[in-house]
Amino acid sequence: MKNTSPQIYLDYSATTPVDPRVVDAMMPYFTDSFGNASSIHSFGRKAKIPLEESREKIAGLIGAAPGEVFFTSGGTEADNHALFGAMHAAGRLHGKKHLAVSAIEHHAVLHAAENLKESGYDVSVLPVDSTGKVVPDSLAAFLTPNTSVVSVMHANNEIGTIQDIPDIARIVHEHGALLHSDTVQSTGKIPVDVKKLSVDLLAISAHKFYGPKGIGAIYIRRGVEVDSLMFGGAQERNRRAGTENVPLAVGFATALELSVSDLEKETRRLAELKRKFYRLLSDNFNTILFNGHPTDSLPHIVNISFDTSKVDVDGETLLLNMDLRGVAVTSGSACSSGSMEPSHVLQAIGRTTRTAKASIRFSMGKYTTEEEITKAATILKEVVAQSSAVRA
């Protein structure tokens, strides 16, 4: 499947089109095998089998046991379940009520942390360096005997920086705390193995790797105490009440299997596109700043800021004009788009408010072509020339 529309879609970090093979895999469970997987009759048993097969497949692809994978409605619910569930359990069982989260987490984590703080929990925000990395050696200063959970995302959804999760996990575990990692942006893009990462909790979302929207998963390491968030039934082994969504679970597992099977080849292709795009942008502009780590970064994300000490650029105008010219991009997370508030991620790595507002995230995917990135760079140059003024 190729993009046949006149628009160039460079917002794959926000969402991806569902792979046609995923759609085909899901269809029978909307019609023929439509039973409730919790029912004990033949219709229910027929639906239960693909649900558990999907769970097993997903678990195997991330190095987990099937009993450690629980379906959710997506990454946001998985992040919320990890934080609220683990913090409430730790407070109830051990009296530990301190949470530490990195400054560049997705709002699904940051807003959950804010809510916990308002409910009486202690919350620390871990700073990052200019590339967006949490420095493991400085982490220990934020941890106390009261710390129960630390949340550091595997790879950032705005700037692409990949964290040193195994090193962070070692320090967290030395202090007797649990480590949660949001892998929504990394799963299906780079290798994700819960054992190699040494995480206790982990979040995934299917629509980031050509699966359906509305389904994700939380990994809960066996033995970790996590309270439930939803009540009303015994589904998901009493972790999450509600009728299981069999078609989406099948789509989730199929999409992840396809993404992992193509991972090495697609990573190389996207990395080469990223290098070419960097060169095009560097050749066309002398007023841009590249955001994120230069090497420890996802292969599909390019995030730039216009240096507002050198050029006046209005970020909102830039994005709207790019869209009018047929290029779909964003300034950061899709969950905060429309507000045009400066990105908390870019501010955390040291960008000024004005420069953070004059930023664009380009994110590529498996249907992105070299022709598209070349055209996007040309259009960006034209748009900037029309809507900016160079400072004296």
Secondary structure, 3 states (H helix, E strand, C coil): CCCCCCCEECECCCCCCCCHHHHHHHHHHCCCCCCCCCCCCHHHHHHHHHHHHHHHHHHHHCCCCHHHEEEECCHHHHHHHHHHHHHHHHHHHHCCCEEEEECCCCHHHHHHHHHHHHCCCEEEEECCCCCCCCCHHHHHHHCCCCEEEEECCCECCCCCEECCHHHHHHHHHHCCCEEEEECCCCECCECCCHHHHCCCEEEEEHHHHCCCCCCEEEEECCCCCCCCCECCCCHHHHCECCCCCHHHHHHHHHHHHHHHHCHHHHHHHHHHHHHHHHHHHHHHCCCEEEECCCCCECCCEEEEEECCCCEEECHHHHHHHHHHCCEECECCCHHHCCCCCCCHHHHHCCCCHHHHHCEEEEECCCCCCHHHHHHHHHHHHHHHHHHEEECC
